[in-house]
Amino acid sequence: MGLRMPSGLSAYDRLFLWFFYFVRSLRFDLPENQVGWRSRQNQEIRFRVLTAIGDLKGQRILDLGCGLGCLYGYLKGQGWEGEYTGIDILNLMVQKARRRFPEVSFERRDILKNPPARKWDYVIINGVFNHRVKDNWAWMEQTLMSASRLAEKGLAFNILNDEGGWRDSELFYANPRVLEEKIRGWSNGPYEIVRGYLPEDTTVYLRR
């Protein structure tokens, strides 16, 4: 499986992402709304499914596209103990996440251009691929290839599906059949596709 777009996100895509979150940071007070979710319940349903990839107790977790660190807040609320790292390409997100949770590590980094030298047990990617960019499938492939190299046990990500019955022009919706075809080509080991927890959402586990 080879990379087709070595540059990753375009300058326009990056600006659009910054603007997307900057506007929401001004409009909303609650962190779940600032990062684009309709409610905390809606956000935490996704967290519950993503973290079901394995037994995360005592594990090293990379939250890729960490936003405001909401996944860490969820894990902490569940009594989870382990090593958490959050990475995001937007300094806007990283600075706020550090203020919310100073006890853990948040870092601004583009893993396509500057991949970390270390690894984690699990990589979790929540909501990142919902943004509409120039070439969503190529961006997903690049990101998942890079992220999978950082995961010693598994990677979990989610994406909106086009059978959910509602649309937002700013967002990307994956056709489930195309997604499964892509996953078969991208996976280097067993994979699992999870549906049914929300009508508009799909979660994928890529395991070692």
N, C-alpha and C positions, 0 to 999 in steps of 0.2 A: 504494500500500500504506500504510494508515494505522495508527497506534498505537491499541490498544484498552485498554491498561492502563497509563496514564501513571505510576502509582505504583511499578511494578516489583515487587520482592520485598516481601512483607508483613513486619511486625515478627516474626511467628511464624517465617516462612521464614528470616529472618536469624539468629534465635536458634537454630533447628534446625541451620543450617550451622555456626555457631560451635561448638555442642555436638558435632556430628559430628567436627570436626577436633580439638577440645580433647581428647575422649576418646581419639582415636587418638594424639595427641601424648604421652599418658601411657602408653598400652599398648605402643607400638612404639618401637624405636630407629632403624630405617632410614627415611630420608625418603620413599621410595616407599610404604612401608606407612603412614606418618603421613598421607599425602595420599590414602589409600584404595585404592591398587593392590595386587594380590596379590604381585607380584614386580617386580624391576627389569627383567627380560626382558619381562614383560607391558607395563610402562610404556614401555619403549624401542621396542617394536614400534609402538606408537601414535605415538611421536615420529617414527619413521622415515617413517611414512605421512603424517603431518601436514606434515612439512618437505619432502615431495616435491611440494608445490604448485608449486614453481619453483626456480630457481637462487638460493639464499639468500646466496651468497657476497657479502660487502660490503654486504648489504642492511640496512635498518632494520626491526627486528622488534619488534612489541608482543606480549608473552605475556599475554593477558587471562585473569585467573583464575590467576595465576602460581603460587599456592601457595608452596612452599619454593624455587622457582627451579630445579626439576629439569630443565626444558627447557633452560635456560641451561647447566647442567652437562653435559647431553647434547651440545649444540652445541659447547661448548668441547672436549669429549672427541673430537669429530669433526674438530677443527682449524678450526672455523668462525671467521671474522673478520667483524665488522660491528658494528652498534649494536643493543644489546638493552635493552629496557625491560620491566619486569614490573609489572603492576597487579593488585591484589586488593582485595576489599571488606573482608577480615578483617585487622585489625591483627596478630592472632596469627600469620598467615602472613607478612606483610610484614616484621615484626621479625626472625623467624627467617631469612628469605631474605637480608636485609641482612647478618646475621652470617655466613651461609654464603658469600656472594659480594659482598663489600664493593666490588668494583671496578665494579659495574654499578648501574643505577638501579632501585629498587623503590619503589612508591608505593601508598598506600592511597587508593582512589578508587572511587566508584560512577559509571560512565560514563553511566548513565541520568539521574542527578541532577546530575552535574557533569562533562560531557564535556571531554576535553582540547582545548586550542586548537590543537595540532599534529597532524601525520599521520605515518604510518609507511609503509614499502613493503608489508609483510605483517603481518596480524594472525593470531595462532594461538590457538585456544581449545581446551584439552585437558581433557576430563572435566567441565567446568562444568555441562553440560546433563544430566548423569546424575543429579543430585539431584532428588528428587520435591518439587515445590512446589505452591502452590495452583492455578496454571494454567500448566503447562509450555510449552504451545505459544505462549501469549501472551508469556511471559517470553523464550522463544527469539526470537520475532519482534522484540520490542523491542530485545533485546541485539544481534542480528545487524544490524538497521537502524542502530543507533548505531555498532557496531563497523565496519560497512562504510564509513561516512563517514570513518573514520580510516585506511583501507587504500587506498593509491594503486595497488597492483598486484593484491592478492588477499587473501582470507580463507580460512582452513581451520579446520574444527571437527569434532569427533567426538561420537558419541552411542551409547548402548547400543541394540541392537535387540531386539525381542521374539521373535526366532526363535533366540536363542542357547541355549535349553534350560535356563537356570537363572534364579533370581529372588532378589532381595533386596528386602524390603518398603520399605526406605529409598530405593530408587532408582527412576528412571523409565526405561521401555523404550519406544522408539518403534516403531510399526508401519512397516516399510519403504515400503509403498505410500502411507501417509499422509505420511510424511516427504518422499517424492519429489514428491507433489502440493503440499506446502507450499513446497518449494524452488523449484518452477516459479513460484509466485506471488511468492516473496520475492526472487528473483535479478533483478538489473538488467543482467546480462551472462551470459557462458557459465558453466556450472556442470558439475561432475563429481562423481558419487557413487562412492565406492570401497568395495568389499566383498571378503571372502575372506581377509583377513590374520589376523583373529580371528573365531571364530564369533559372538561376542556384540557386535561393534563395527561401526560404519559411520563413514566419514569423508566429508566434503563439502568440495569446493573451490568457492569463489565467486570468479571472476576478473573483472577489469576488461576 
